[in-house]
Amino acid sequence: VQPSMVKELFQFQITALEDNEEMFKTLIMKLYGEPDSIQVISLCVNTILQDLIFEKYAIEEEDQMEAMKNPAIMMDEEIRDMFPKISAAIENLFLACGIQPSMPGMEMGGDFGF
């Protein structure tokens, strides 16, 4: 996966989170409060995003992860700037559900595997 495609995939994830807000909010509301809910929500959100990526681009998550090992990709400023945008899109979903990201157990960014 080339750097330009990594950028496109990250932008696609941000757009998918925004365009499918109601679906993700429903998922969050159903799962939040259960044991290990943040980890379960994280896994579900990531799985849905990866399914959408595969449907559109036929790129497996493993190929994306392998690409992220490339130092050139990780040094790309545009790509690095997209990490907080993805986390912010997820935080916005929690906020839209009335869940404050600053609540205990809601350490955003690291819990979502992005």
Buried (B, 14 or more C-beta within 10 A) or exposed (E): BEBEBBBBBBBBBBEBBEEBBEEBBEBBEEBBEEEEBBEBBBBBBBEBBBEBBEEEBEBEBEBBEEBEEBEEBEEBEEBEEBEEBBBBBBBBBBEBBEBEBEEEEBEBBEBBEB
